[in-house]
Amino acid sequence: MANPLYRKHIISIPDFSREELELVVDTAGRLKQQPRGDLLKDKLVASCFFEPSTRTRLSFETAVQRLGGNIIGFADGGNTSAKKGETLADSIKIISSYTDAVVMRHPKEGAARVASEFSAVPVINGGDGSNQHPTQTLLDLFSIRETQGRLDGLTVAFAGDLKYGRTVHSLAQALSLFGARFYFVAPEVLAMPDYICEELDEKGIQYTVVDSLEDVIPEVDILYMTRVQRERFDEAEFKKIQGQYALRADMLKTARPGMKVLHPLPRVDEIAVDVDATPHAYYFEQAKNGVYARQALLSLVLNETV
Ligand code: CP
């Protein structure tokens, strides 16, 4: 079968079909079970992070190196010629002339799409402002299937910052291809954006907006927590809602036995440390799965057959 992701830009979850998402999840599962050291041999990947990152950048770098590839790049756009006024278009033209793929995180929504228009090689979006984080979604899907045994027909609650949280936008769009049912648990000021709700309405996906985290815990297969993003927020407003919708271990007594708590991380105070020792905590394994999901994606983008 032809690999539909070969040489494709990876910018946004709506660009993926259900079959393409399943292909990445299946490939990640194979690479977790049977590690390979050769799939990126002779490939050079650029890692261009104009915004801070721990997991996305380092898991991409780990993925490339463990598959036998090489990586160049920067972790701070302030040390590049962007600081001298070079446009993103010019920077990407140059970087893509050196490498086989460009992984990029940028604070501006739409920056990855712009980069893809000027790049000679595939661009992989590592997060663009509050818009999309498609590779996080791939590792989330992988973690969900690993824990639930399926992607179809799950009940998922998203809690916290649903307005600026790019990971929840991407994941809600992806799970809508698998007939999910959603609960959105957030203060009004951080509600899921209208454009996502409208997309769900068009697809006939059910969602319910609720105030109480405790009310949804017994109902869900996955509780997806998010951080209120201080860096995207007015400080006075941040203080008002900080700590609201925080999860503690005692709140999980009513959870289904197989329910898992996911979080893209970093967490601040929205998941108490006592949750870590419960059988519901899966966020650290989820972050580890980032390596396998990104190995799968890079292998598929850079090889005609995997
Ligand atoms: N989940 C995530 O994107 O984490 P980083 O910001 O550390 O990359």
Residues whose N, C-alpha, C, O or C-beta is under 5 A from the ligand:
A	BS01	CP	P52 S53 T54 R55 T56 R57 P264 L265 P266
